[in-house]
Amino acid sequence: MMRKKQESRDPKTGQLPVAWHSDFRSLDLLPHMGIARIVFMLKVVVIVLPVLFGIGWGYLEIEAFVARSKNGALRAEIADRSERNEITLEQSASYDFAAEKVQVVQHFYEVPLVPLSFLVEFAQKRPPGLVLKNLSVADMGEEFAGEPVESSVIHLQGYISDTSVSALEMMDSLKEILTGFESLKGRVGEIDVVSVRRDVISKLFTYSMTIQVGEPQD
Amino acid sequence: MLDLLSAVVTIENPRTPLMQVIRKKRPEGRLFVYFSEYGVLVARWSSRGVPTSLDFARGFPMGEARVVRPFLEEVGLVRRGNLVLATCGFSSSDRFIVKAEFDNPSRFRDPQYVSDYLNKNYPLGNSEKQAAVITPDRGMPSSLGAAAGGREFLLCGCARKTALAAQERCLEYGVYPERLELTTISSLAAMIVHLRQAYITTPVLVLDVTAGHTFAVILDQCAIASSKIIHEGIDTWISRLQQRLQLDELAVAKRLLCSDNFDFKDIGPELLKSYLADVQSIINYYEVASGQAIGHIWITGIPCHLSWVASVLVSSFGLEDVTPRLVDWLESQGIVADPSVIAGFEGCLFRLFSLMGNYDEEEARV
């Protein structure tokens, strides 16, 4: 007569029946198969990887949602600001236009010397026989004789009624006199005699002289 | 003797295409391998647990690993690397089962202490022992806690080197043992099951015969009551047969002892004379000590064709043989087996089948 028998391996624990079944294995001497560990690792990989992937995907989705929300707000702000920006740009253009005019006026008043003071001092200190015919001032950056000047230049032109030797000496003495001009406030740089030549018709010497005027010294 | 185990009995060829398809689709079943002293026995269930049916049972002579290993790889269903998973059993001449009462049970958790204890207190030799401590009534492993003090336990095992050699043999045959049992223990449990089912209450003498020794156990009330080693086994009888017939070679005597054609009716009792005397003394001692008469005998462990030994013993002592019918025993364990599977070598297969038994709840169920 057949009797119903229990499962030979406990389905809950997976253990084989133990009564009268003593195990005489030496587990430390059995080859290590590592099957259980590999299976465990596979299970871990199968479970953990999708979980990590899901977490990463969720994080990216949240980041994208936040970015999209910020993007909408920023677009609205850009639209709002672009209108104001156009107004500001128009104002800036008109300011730039006005600034050029102001600069021109400012340059006009920022000449390196006061012409009247120079002329008065020149008239007082000029050597006798030397006549000033023309005075011109070229500011820094402007062109003088076809080239831009690096500093302000005063150009003197005039006549000398004397002999050629005396004209040259007069030019030298004029150089010395100009060096000490108070109206130039010690800013006199290099003084060049551009030309001294005789005018055949008037029998006078014409001269041309440039005075380099530097930056005011503190 | 070895040739006797080469008899092959199968009810289902595991190599049939249908079986291969089924096995590939759903690899179920359990493999059992028993390494006896004389050969290798293999059986397989059709499912992992009971109820189940026996796919096949097959025997191989010892020393044919090159033949057995491919067969095991073919029939094995669960693999561990290049090894097949199987419940394994082995038998050994140096096995022992002794009763002991522990005063300091926790010390018996140390295998070395157990080995030293056995060597000191029992005539088991001086080799290192590997033993399991189980309860004598249910065969359950003991936790050896403080409550175990003063109680009786069974120390079952063998020499450690024997157990290691059995394990090595499993690996040599391509088997990864999910458990490695001493079949002396499991077959006693299987016999206890049979005794309960057959309502046999009188003491039973069990003679577990190996090549070198015989292990005599008395089962009383379905528990191990006494055990003793008889230093005589099959090798002794072969040697005695050689002297008796004045044969030149031991191998000839060995072949003769296992021969089907030789009649041992007359010479048998003479060969077993001293053996019978030892067994008789064990019977007498137990009967005097317990006051109970031994009514049954069971001889196990001998090759199939040495059945004349059992006949001589049964007739000499006037005891009744209680060898179970394997088909019935298997059926009681929830295993269906075609009688043709086991016909012819029942005695050999009982030890193999004892590995299949579930004795955990045996006491409660019977």
Interface residues (C-beta under 8 A of the other chain):
Chain A: M1 M2 R3 K4 K5 Q6 E7 S8 R9 P11 L16 P17 V18 A19 W20 H21 S22 D23 F24 R25 S26 L29 L30 P31 M33 I35
Chain B: R30 R48 G49 V50 P51 R80 G81 L83 T87 F90 Q130 A132 I134 R138 G139 M140 P141 C156 G157 C158 A163 L164 A166 Q167 L171 Y176 P177 E178 R179 L180 E181 L182 I185 S186 L188 A189 E331 S332 Q333 G334 V336 L355 M356 G357 N358 Y359 D360 E361 E362 R365
